[in-house]
Amino acid sequence: MTPPPKARCATTTAAPHTPSTPSWSPEPSSGAGPGALSAPPARTATGRPAWLRLTSAPADTAGGKLWEGAAAAERALGDLGGRRPALLGLHDTTEDGTAYRAELSARLDVPVLSATPDLHQDLDLPAGWWTDLGAALAAVAATPTDRVAVRTQYMDRAIPQFVGIPAPAAPHWTTAHADLHWANLTGPELRILDWEGWGTAPAGFDAAMLYAYSLTRPATAARVRVAFPILGSRDALAAEATVCAMLLQTVDRGDNLDLAEPLRRWAAGLRELTPKDNDPLTSDH
């Protein structure tokens, strides 16, 4: 019996790697995104633990930032000093108008910190974990790329609509993971997962994203601000307003409802922080 295209793609990628079971998880992994499935744990031919992920898309739309993100991150960042699971191999195939990409990555030996992007309990992470996170994000920020995670066109449209201020000009743009939430972080040993969307963003974007997903747990949110003192400054206003707008937009669609009120309070604070037209320190004139 001929296996279905997904199974053939997985088998081709796994060879000489051998999946531990032939079944597929029916649910996307955290951060997997539309059209992505996570296979059961696997091992390479040499016995190295691995994880298999399959992405599919219509053949005429396959490619682009999200499709190429993991491979581009491997080329640009490597394993990020051990903080990013290495991409061990990938394979592409197309059948019946659908493109498939299978990615084999190093399997983690530490758990993610949350089953969801936001938190349902405060975390007691050691100081070294926060130091390692700051160092890893600094290395990412210093990595040159032509990938774009946040577009000014989106900022110009979404920030006025959802935060209620004109889109602030970002004084600096840096490279960001761009999906930094608690389901993409492990502990007590730090690993950073899901690199599909990385690219340039306003400075402070990753810190703002992690802060946003911490808002239901005030103690952890406060710890994020200690770890990333750029938050609350004018240098990070564009990043904070962008993240706030992004998540308030998801609330408007019926998602992240637990974050709705904390996000609205954050937006009010950002409106207070926004410089007035006659502020000589921030005027463009």
C-alpha positions as CSV (number, residue, x, y, z in Angstrom):
1,M,0.0,0.0,0.0
2,T,1.4,3.4,-1.0
3,P,1.7,5.7,2.0
4,P,0.0,9.1,1.9
5,P,2.2,12.1,0.8
6,K,2.7,13.3,4.4
7,A,4.0,9.9,5.4
8,R,6.2,9.6,2.3
9,C,7.7,13.1,3.0
10,A,8.4,12.2,6.5
11,T,9.9,8.8,5.6
12,T,12.1,10.5,3.0
13,T,13.4,13.0,5.4
14,A,13.9,10.5,8.2
15,A,16.0,8.2,6.0
16,P,18.5,7.3,7.3
17,H,16.6,8.6,10.3
18,T,13.9,6.3,11.7
19,P,10.8,7.6,13.4
20,S,10.0,5.9,16.7
21,T,6.3,5.3,15.6
22,P,4.5,5.7,12.3
23,S,1.6,7.8,13.8
24,W,1.3,11.6,13.5
25,S,0.0,14.0,16.2
26,P,-3.3,15.4,15.1
27,E,-2.6,18.8,16.8
28,P,0.1,21.4,15.9
29,S,3.0,21.7,18.3
30,S,3.2,25.0,20.2
31,G,4.0,27.7,17.7
32,A,3.8,25.3,14.8
33,G,1.5,27.5,12.9
34,P,-1.1,26.7,10.2
35,G,-0.4,23.6,8.2
36,A,2.3,22.3,10.6
37,L,2.3,19.0,12.4
38,S,4.7,17.5,14.9
39,A,5.6,13.9,14.5
40,P,6.4,11.6,17.5
41,P,10.0,11.6,18.8
42,A,12.5,10.1,16.4
43,R,16.2,9.0,16.4
44,T,18.8,9.4,13.7
45,A,20.6,6.4,12.3
46,T,23.3,7.0,14.8
47,G,20.8,7.1,17.7
48,R,20.7,10.8,18.3
49,P,17.3,11.9,19.6
50,A,15.4,14.1,17.1
51,W,12.0,15.6,16.4
52,L,10.2,15.6,13.1
53,R,8.0,18.5,12.0
54,L,6.0,18.7,8.8
55,T,4.7,21.9,7.1
56,S,2.4,21.9,4.1
57,A,1.0,24.7,1.9
58,P,-0.5,25.0,-1.6
59,A,2.4,24.6,-4.0
60,D,1.9,28.0,-5.5
61,T,2.2,29.7,-2.1
62,A,5.0,27.6,-0.5
63,G,8.1,29.6,0.3
64,G,8.7,32.9,2.0
65,K,9.6,34.0,5.5
66,L,7.8,31.3,7.5
67,W,8.5,28.5,5.2
68,E,12.2,29.2,5.2
69,G,12.6,30.4,8.8
70,A,14.1,27.4,10.4
71,A,16.6,26.8,7.6
72,A,17.5,30.5,7.5
73,A,18.0,30.5,11.3
74,E,20.3,27.5,11.1
75,R,22.5,29.2,8.6
76,A,22.6,32.6,10.3
77,L,22.5,31.6,14.0
78,G,23.6,27.9,14.2
79,D,22.7,26.5,17.6
80,L,23.0,30.0,19.2
81,G,25.5,28.8,21.8
82,G,23.4,25.8,22.6
83,R,20.2,27.8,23.1
84,R,18.5,26.9,19.8
85,P,17.8,23.3,18.8
86,A,19.9,22.5,15.8
87,L,18.2,21.7,12.5
88,L,19.6,18.3,11.5
89,G,18.0,18.0,8.0
90,L,15.1,18.9,5.8
91,H,13.3,17.5,2.8
92,D,10.9,19.1,0.3
93,T,8.4,17.3,-1.9
94,T,5.3,18.3,-3.8
95,E,2.2,16.2,-4.7
96,D,-1.2,16.9,-6.0
97,G,-0.7,20.7,-5.8
98,T,0.5,20.6,-2.2
99,A,4.1,21.3,-1.1
100,Y,5.5,19.6,2.0
101,R,8.5,20.4,4.0
102,A,9.8,18.0,6.7
103,E,12.3,19.3,9.2
104,L,14.3,17.1,11.5
105,S,15.6,18.9,14.6
106,A,17.5,18.0,17.7
107,R,15.1,16.8,20.4
108,L,15.0,18.7,23.6
109,D,15.8,17.2,27.0
110,V,14.1,20.0,29.0
111,P,10.4,21.0,29.1
112,V,8.8,24.1,27.9
113,L,7.8,26.5,30.6
114,S,4.2,26.7,29.7
115,A,1.7,24.7,27.6
116,T,0.4,28.0,26.3
117,P,2.0,31.3,25.2
118,D,0.8,33.1,28.4
119,L,1.3,32.0,32.0
120,H,-1.1,30.4,34.4
121,Q,1.4,30.5,37.4
122,D,4.4,32.5,38.3
123,L,7.8,31.0,37.5
124,D,10.7,30.8,39.9
125,L,13.6,30.9,37.4
126,P,17.2,31.2,38.5
127,A,19.1,34.4,37.9
128,G,21.3,32.5,35.5
129,W,18.3,31.7,33.2
130,W,17.5,35.4,32.8
131,T,21.2,36.2,32.1
132,D,21.3,33.4,29.5
133,L,18.1,34.7,27.9
134,G,19.5,38.3,27.7
135,A,22.7,37.0,26.2
136,A,21.0,34.9,23.6
137,L,18.7,37.7,22.5
138,A,21.6,40.1,22.3
139,A,23.3,37.7,20.0
140,V,20.2,37.4,17.9
141,A,19.8,41.2,17.8
142,A,23.4,41.6,16.5
143,T,22.9,39.1,13.7
144,P,22.5,40.9,10.3
145,T,19.5,39.7,8.1
146,D,17.3,40.9,5.3
147,R,14.3,39.0,6.8
148,V,11.6,41.3,8.1
149,A,9.5,40.3,11.2
150,V,7.6,43.6,11.6
151,R,6.6,46.0,8.8
152,T,6.1,49.7,9.3
153,Q,2.9,49.5,7.3
154,Y,1.4,47.2,9.9
155,M,2.5,49.5,12.7
156,D,1.0,52.6,11.0
157,R,-2.3,50.8,10.7
158,A,-2.6,48.7,13.8
159,I,-1.2,51.0,16.6
160,P,-3.6,53.9,16.1
161,Q,-6.5,51.4,15.8
162,F,-5.7,49.2,18.9
163,V,-3.5,51.4,21.1
164,G,-4.9,54.8,20.3
165,I,-1.7,56.6,19.5
166,P,0.1,57.4,16.3
167,A,2.7,54.7,15.4
168,P,5.9,55.8,17.1
169,A,9.0,55.9,15.0
170,A,11.4,53.2,16.1
171,P,14.8,54.7,16.9
172,H,16.6,51.4,16.3
173,W,15.7,48.2,14.4
174,T,17.4,44.9,15.4
175,T,17.0,41.2,14.6
176,A,14.4,39.5,16.8
177,H,13.1,36.0,17.4
178,A,9.6,37.7,17.0
179,D,7.6,35.0,18.7
180,L,9.1,35.0,22.2
181,H,6.5,33.6,24.6
182,W,6.5,31.0,27.4
183,A,5.6,28.0,25.2
184,N,8.7,28.7,23.1
185,L,11.1,28.8,26.1
186,T,12.4,25.9,28.2
187,G,13.7,25.7,31.8
188,P,15.5,25.4,34.0
189,E,18.0,25.2,31.2
190,L,17.2,27.7,28.5
191,R,16.3,26.7,24.9
192,I,14.5,29.0,22.5
193,L,12.1,27.2,20.1
194,D,10.2,28.0,16.9
195,W,12.3,30.2,14.7
196,E,10.0,30.4,11.7
197,G,9.2,34.1,11.9
198,W,12.5,35.7,13.0
199,G,13.6,38.9,11.4
200,T,14.0,42.6,12.0
201,A,11.7,44.5,14.4
202,P,11.8,47.6,16.5
203,A,14.4,47.4,19.3
204,G,13.0,45.7,22.4
205,F,10.4,43.7,20.5
206,D,11.3,40.3,22.0
207,A,11.3,41.7,25.5
208,A,8.0,43.4,24.9
209,M,6.5,40.2,23.6
210,L,7.6,38.2,26.6
211,Y,6.3,40.9,28.9
212,A,2.9,40.9,27.1
213,Y,2.5,37.2,27.6
214,S,3.4,37.7,31.3
215,L,0.7,40.2,32.1
216,T,-1.6,37.8,33.9
217,R,1.2,37.0,36.4
218,P,2.4,40.4,37.7
219,A,5.4,39.0,39.6
220,T,6.8,37.4,36.4
221,A,5.9,40.5,34.4
222,A,7.9,42.6,36.8
223,R,10.8,40.2,36.5
224,V,10.8,40.6,32.7
225,R,11.0,44.4,33.1
226,V,14.0,44.0,35.5
227,A,15.8,41.7,33.0
228,F,15.1,44.0,30.1
229,P,15.4,47.6,31.3
230,I,14.7,49.0,27.8
231,L,11.0,48.3,28.6
232,G,9.3,51.5,29.7
233,S,11.8,53.7,27.9
234,R,11.2,55.8,24.8
235,D,13.6,53.6,22.9
236,A,11.2,50.7,23.3
237,L,8.0,52.6,22.8
238,A,7.6,51.5,19.2
239,A,8.2,47.8,20.1
240,E,5.8,47.9,23.0
241,A,3.1,49.7,21.1
242,T,3.5,47.2,18.2
243,V,3.2,44.1,20.5
244,C,0.3,45.6,22.4
245,A,-1.5,46.3,19.1
246,M,-0.8,42.8,17.8
247,L,-2.3,41.1,20.9
248,L,-5.2,43.5,21.2
249,Q,-6.0,42.6,17.6
250,T,-6.1,38.9,18.6
251,V,-8.4,39.8,21.5
252,D,-10.7,41.5,19.0
253,R,-10.8,38.3,17.1
254,G,-11.8,36.3,20.2
255,D,-8.4,35.0,21.2
256,N,-6.2,35.7,24.3
257,L,-9.2,36.8,26.3
258,D,-7.4,36.3,29.6
259,L,-5.0,39.1,28.5
260,A,-7.6,41.5,27.4
261,E,-7.8,43.7,30.5
262,P,-4.1,43.7,31.2
263,L,-3.4,44.6,27.6
264,R,-5.9,47.5,27.8
265,R,-4.1,48.8,30.9
266,W,-0.8,48.5,29.2
267,A,-2.2,50.4,26.2
268,A,-3.3,53.2,28.6
269,G,0.2,53.4,30.0
270,L,1.7,53.6,26.6
271,R,-0.6,56.5,25.7
272,E,0.7,58.3,28.8
273,L,4.3,57.6,27.7
274,T,3.7,58.9,24.2
275,P,5.4,62.2,23.7
276,K,3.3,65.2,22.9
277,D,3.7,67.1,19.6
278,N,5.5,69.9,21.4
279,D,8.0,67.7,23.3
280,P,11.4,69.0,22.3
281,L,13.1,65.8,23.2
282,T,11.2,63.7,20.6
283,S,10.0,66.0,18.0
284,D,11.2,65.3,14.5
285,H,11.2,69.0,13.7
